[in-house]
Amino acid sequence: MKKALVAHESPWYQRKPRGSVVDEFEPAIRAVLAEFPDMPTTVIMERVGWERGRMVFFERVQQLRPLFQPVDPASQTEYQPGELAQCDL
């Protein structure tokens, strides 16, 4: 009670984050994706030894996969100044 009266803020309860069951498998998932970025998620599940539900695992792989995908060269068009011009007649 005295702590609450002396404190500059009102007391509040905050739970510690629990994490996810996939957290311990994330390093293995990252290792597989680094070598084979297009591998199907079901195969990744087998490789890392996942034996639980699919949705949590699929969501984590969906978050991680873009980090390991190679950049599409067609989407990176760069022009030097003066290299491209447009003339309308």
BAVO-804128 format. One record per residue (C-alpha): residue in one letter; x, y, z. Coordinates in steps of 0.2 Angstrom, whole numbers, plus 5000, padded with zeros to 4 digits. Layout:
BAVO-804128
AXYZ/...
END
This chain:
BAVO-804128
M500050005000/K501450125004/K502350084988/A500750144978/L500650304988/V502450344985/A502550294967/H502450424953/E501350314942/S499850214946/P500250024948/W499749914934/Y499949724930/Q500949674914/R501149494909/K502849434903/P502749384884/R502549204882/G503349174865/S502849044853/V503148854851/V503948894835/D505249004843/E506448864846/F506248804828/E506648974820/P508548944819/A508248784810/I506948864798/R508149004794/A509448884790/V508348784778/L507748944770/A509449014768/E509948854757/F508248824749/P507148984749/D505748904738/M505648744748/P503748704752/T503248734770/T502748554772/V504448494768/I505248614780/M504148544793/E504848374790/R506648434789/V506548524806/G505548394815/W503948494818/E502548384825/R501248504830/G499948604821/R500248674804/M499548854805/V500748924818/F502248854808/F501548904791/E501249084798/R503049094804/V503749024788/Q502749154778/Q503549294789/L505249224786/R505249174768/P505349354760/L507049384770/F507849244760/Q507049264743/P508249334730/V507849504722/D506949494706/P508149584693/A506649634682/S505949744697/Q507549844699/T507649954684/E508850094686/Y509250234674/Q510750354674/P510350544672/G510050584654/E509950394649/L508050394646/A506950524637/Q505150534632/C504650634616/D502750654612/L502250714595/
END
